[in-house]
Amino acid sequence: MPGDTLPLKVVRRQDRAKLEAALSAPAPYTRLIAVVCMTRSDPGAVHLHSVGCTAEIRQISRQDDAMLNIVAKGCQRLQLDLYSLQHGQDLSQAQQTITADVAPTYVPPEAGQGIAYWPLCVWNRYDAFGLAQEATTLFNAMAPKVRQLQGDPLALSYWLASNLPLEDDTRQRLLEAPTVVERLKNEVVLMQRMTSLRCRYCMTEVASARDVLSMSNEGTGGAFVNSHGYVHDMITLHRATNTTCESEPETEHSWFPGYAWTIAYCAGCANHLGWMFTAAQSNLVPGSFWGLRRPAITELDEARRNMLWHPVIHGLRQNRFPTAW
């Protein structure tokens, strides 16, 4: 999402070459990479989404001769034209289009006075600022202790998409929303319906949506990369249910200093849900919390998930830039 922080460990030689290309690209494309989501619907079946996000490389360090550590920040949405690829071409050769976000508009005073061309009820349907206030109220009721982003409706819509306890498919649909109004409308509906989080594979209830917890400056969620270079997108919560933990708590490679991690599985189907983190020092608060992997959970049952609106991107602004990733 625009505004998100993405840590990466770059190991493969071809990926390091693409990274070098991004660092040496001419302005205004310098330090830009393209990030797109790849999901697995069935064993062996991979789906590459055509809507992604540009990210600017903010930090880079060399761990050893074979690995680079980078930190990137999400910037703008983009769309890949996968049909532009010729046989045998790398994904980085696909045509890209920057998706410009249209700034939200205020409801004109004339609408409240009944003298505007469109009546007030029509304007209210497209009032991004009113929707932002409604979304803020709903989120505060769900997670009153979480510090919420304060800003314009556009930034808030992306912040909610990153910090609500949503599965990857839902977040992808929110990213694809063509306008801030449609994104906020869907987020309002999601928060109105959201009660529990379930294992994606067996639908066992594993947590309450009201238990979301902020353990970093990014908010309730974030991307974390392990020592092998695999990126885990997860949300943090006060507690989880119907889970089993294996192995002894381990502090090495912990994403949260002072906390030890233990792998957590679904008690219903043994799906890898995430981790339980326990304080290794007595002065840390909270004493324990959970980090659940977004690909492992769902916020809706099958019936309600199928009711979600699926947006179609339109109104694109042509702006080709060299993809580095």
C-alpha positions in Angstrom: 0.0 0.0 0.0 1.2 3.6 -0.5 2.8 4.7 2.7 3.7 1.2 3.9 7.3 0.2 4.8 8.6 -2.9 3.1 11.9 -4.6 4.3 13.6 -7.0 1.8 16.6 -9.3 1.8 18.0 -9.6 -1.7 19.9 -12.8 -2.4 19.5 -13.8 -6.0 22.1 -12.4 -8.4 19.5 -11.4 -11.0 17.5 -9.5 -8.3 20.6 -7.7 -7.1 21.2 -6.6 -10.8 17.6 -5.2 -10.9 18.2 -3.4 -7.7 21.4 -1.8 -9.1 19.4 -0.7 -12.1 16.8 1.0 -9.9 19.5 2.8 -8.0 21.1 4.1 -11.2 17.9 4.9 -13.1 17.5 8.5 -14.3 15.2 10.9 -12.3 12.4 10.8 -11.5 12.6 7.0 -11.5 15.8 6.8 -9.3 15.4 4.2 -6.4 12.0 3.1 -7.6 10.9 -0.5 -7.7 7.5 -2.0 -8.5 5.8 -4.4 -6.0 3.0 -6.7 -7.1 1.2 -9.4 -5.2 1.4 -13.0 -6.1 -1.1 -15.4 -4.5 -1.6 -19.2 -4.5 -5.3 -20.2 -4.8 -4.5 -23.9 -5.1 -1.4 -26.0 -4.6 0.8 -25.3 -7.6 -1.5 -22.5 -9.0 0.0 -19.0 -8.9 -2.0 -15.9 -9.7 -0.1 -12.6 -10.4 -2.2 -9.5 -9.7 -1.9 -6.7 -12.3 -2.3 -3.9 -9.8 0.6 -3.1 -7.5 2.5 -0.2 -6.0 5.7 1.6 -6.6 8.1 1.8 -3.7 11.1 4.0 -3.1 14.3 2.5 -1.7 15.0 4.4 1.5 17.8 2.4 3.0 20.3 -0.2 1.7 23.0 -2.2 3.5 25.2 -5.2 2.6 24.9 -8.1 5.0 27.6 -10.1 3.2 28.8 -10.8 -0.3 25.6 -12.6 -1.2 22.8 -10.6 0.6 21.6 -7.0 0.5 19.2 -5.6 3.1 16.9 -2.8 1.8 14.0 -0.8 3.2 11.5 0.7 0.8 8.4 2.9 1.2 5.2 2.6 -0.8 4.5 5.5 -3.1 1.9 5.2 -5.9 -0.4 2.5 -7.3 0.5 1.1 -10.7 -1.0 -1.3 -13.2 1.0 -4.0 -15.2 -0.1 -4.9 -18.7 0.7 -8.6 -18.5 -0.5 -9.1 -22.1 2.3 -6.8 -23.3 4.9 -9.5 -22.4 6.4 -11.5 -25.3 7.2 -15.2 -24.8 10.3 -15.6 -22.6 10.4 -12.0 -21.4 11.0 -11.2 -17.8 8.2 -9.7 -15.7 10.2 -6.5 -15.4 9.7 -5.9 -19.2 5.9 -5.6 -18.8 4.3 -2.2 -19.6 3.5 -0.2 -16.5 1.0 2.6 -15.9 1.0 4.8 -12.9 -2.5 5.1 -11.4 -3.1 8.7 -10.3 -5.2 9.2 -7.2 -7.8 11.9 -7.6 -7.9 14.3 -4.7 -11.2 14.1 -2.7 -13.6 17.1 -3.0 -15.7 18.8 -0.4 -19.5 18.9 -0.5 -20.3 22.5 -1.7 -22.2 24.7 0.7 -24.8 25.2 -2.0 -25.8 21.6 -1.7 -26.8 22.1 1.9 -28.8 25.1 0.9 -30.7 23.2 -1.8 -29.4 25.4 -4.6 -26.8 23.1 -6.1 -27.4 21.1 -9.4 -27.3 17.8 -7.5 -29.3 17.4 -4.3 -27.5 16.9 -0.9 -28.3 13.2 -0.8 -26.3 12.7 -4.0 -23.4 14.7 -2.8 -23.3 12.7 0.5 -22.8 9.5 -1.4 -19.5 10.8 -2.7 -18.4 12.8 0.3 -14.9 11.4 1.1 -14.5 13.5 4.2 -17.8 12.3 5.7 -16.8 8.7 4.9 -13.4 9.3 6.5 -15.1 10.5 9.7 -17.4 7.4 9.7 -14.5 5.1 9.2 -12.5 6.8 12.0 -15.4 6.4 14.4 -15.8 2.7 13.5 -12.1 2.0 13.9 -11.9 3.8 17.2 -14.7 1.6 18.5 -13.0 -1.5 17.3 -9.4 -0.6 18.5 -9.6 2.4 20.9 -6.0 2.1 22.1 -4.4 2.1 18.6 -3.0 5.4 17.4 -4.8 6.1 14.2 -3.4 8.1 11.3 -4.7 11.6 11.1 -4.8 13.1 7.7 -6.7 13.5 4.5 -9.2 10.8 3.4 -6.9 9.4 0.7 -4.0 8.7 3.2 -6.6 7.4 5.7 -8.0 4.9 3.2 -4.6 3.4 2.6 -3.8 3.4 6.3 -6.9 1.5 7.1 -6.3 -1.0 4.3 -2.9 -1.7 5.9 -4.0 -1.8 9.6 -7.4 -3.5 9.5 -7.1 -7.2 10.2 -7.8 -8.2 6.6 -6.7 -11.1 4.4 -4.5 -10.5 1.4 -7.3 -10.9 -1.1 -9.4 -8.2 0.6 -6.4 -5.8 0.8 -5.7 -6.3 -2.9 -9.3 -5.4 -3.7 -9.0 -2.2 -1.6 -5.7 -1.4 -3.4 -7.5 -1.8 -6.8 -10.4 0.5 -5.8 -10.5 3.3 -8.4 -11.3 6.1 -6.1 -10.9 7.0 -2.4 -14.6 7.1 -2.0 -15.1 3.5 -3.1 -12.2 2.4 -1.0 -13.6 4.1 2.1 -17.1 2.8 1.4 -15.8 -0.8 1.4 -13.7 -0.3 4.5 -16.8 1.1 6.4 -18.8 -2.0 5.3 -16.0 -4.3 6.3 -15.7 -2.8 9.8 -19.5 -2.9 10.2 -19.4 -6.7 9.5 -16.1 -7.6 11.1 -16.3 -9.6 14.3 -13.9 -12.5 14.3 -10.8 -13.7 12.4 -10.8 -17.3 11.1 -8.3 -19.8 9.8 -8.4 -19.4 6.1 -8.4 -23.2 5.5 -10.8 -24.7 8.0 -12.7 -21.5 9.1 -11.9 -22.1 12.8 -12.3 -18.9 14.8 -8.8 -17.9 16.0 -9.1 -14.3 17.2 -11.4 -11.3 17.7 -11.1 -8.3 15.4 -11.3 -6.1 18.5 -8.0 -7.5 19.8 -5.8 -5.7 17.2 -2.7 -4.3 18.8 -0.1 -1.8 17.7 3.5 -3.0 18.4 5.3 -0.6 16.0 5.1 2.9 14.6 3.6 1.5 11.4 0.4 0.5 13.2 -1.3 -2.9 13.8 0.3 -4.6 10.9 3.4 -4.7 8.8 5.8 -6.6 6.7 8.6 -8.5 8.4 11.5 -10.4 6.6 13.1 -13.4 8.2 16.7 -14.5 8.1 16.1 -16.5 4.9 14.7 -13.5 3.0 11.0 -14.5 3.2 8.6 -11.6 3.8 5.7 -12.2 6.2 2.8 -9.7 6.2 1.1 -10.0 9.5 -1.1 -8.2 12.1 -0.5 -8.1 15.8 -3.2 -8.9 18.4 -3.6 -9.1 22.2 -4.7 -12.7 22.1 -5.6 -15.7 19.9 -7.7 -18.8 20.5 -7.9 -22.3 19.1 -4.2 -22.4 18.5 -1.3 -24.7 19.4 2.3 -23.7 19.9 5.4 -25.8 19.2 9.0 -25.5 20.2 10.6 -23.5 23.0 10.5 -19.6 22.9 13.4 -18.3 20.8 14.8 -14.8 21.0 17.2 -15.1 18.0 16.0 -13.2 14.9 13.0 -11.8 16.8 11.3 -9.0 15.0 10.4 -7.4 18.3 13.4 -6.7 20.6 13.0 -8.2 24.0 10.4 -10.7 22.9 10.8 -14.4 22.2 8.8 -16.1 19.4 7.1 -19.5 19.2 5.4 -20.9 16.0 1.6 -21.0 16.3 -0.6 -23.4 14.4 -4.4 -23.7 13.9 -5.8 -26.3 16.3 -8.3 -27.3 13.7 -6.1 -28.0 10.7 -2.5 -27.4 11.7 -2.2 -24.4 9.3 0.7 -22.1 10.2 -1.1 -19.1 11.6 1.9 -17.1 12.8 3.7 -16.7 16.1 3.2 -16.1 19.8 5.6 -13.5 21.2 6.4 -13.6 25.0 8.4 -11.0 26.9 11.9 -12.2 27.7 12.3 -9.2 30.1 9.9 -8.6 33.1 9.6 -4.9 32.4 8.1 -5.2 28.9 4.4 -4.5 28.3 2.5 -6.4 27.1 3.8 -9.6 28.5 2.7 -11.5 25.4 1.0 -10.9 22.1 0.3 -12.7 18.8 1.4 -12.1 15.2 -0.9 -13.7 12.7 0.0 -14.1 9.0 -2.5 -12.4 6.7 -2.3 -15.2 4.1 -3.4 -17.7 6.9 -6.5 -15.8 8.1 -9.8 -14.4 6.8 -12.0 -11.8 8.3 -15.2 -13.1 6.6 -17.0 -16.4 6.1 -17.4 -17.7 2.6 -20.9 -16.2 2.1 -20.0 -12.7 3.1 -16.6 -12.8 1.4 -18.4 -13.4 -2.0 -20.5 -10.3 -1.4 -17.4 -8.0 -1.5 -17.4 -5.6 -4.4 -14.7 -6.2 -6.9 -13.4 -2.9 -8.4 -12.1 -2.3 -11.9 -9.3 0.2 -12.4 -10.0 3.0 -14.7 -8.9 6.6 -15.3 -5.2 5.7 -15.7 -2.5 8.3 -16.3 0.1 7.0 -18.7 3.6 7.2 -17.2 6.0 4.5 -18.1 9.0 3.9 -15.8 11.6 1.1 -15.8 10.7 -1.7 -13.4 13.5 -2.9 -11.2 11.6 -5.7 -9.4 
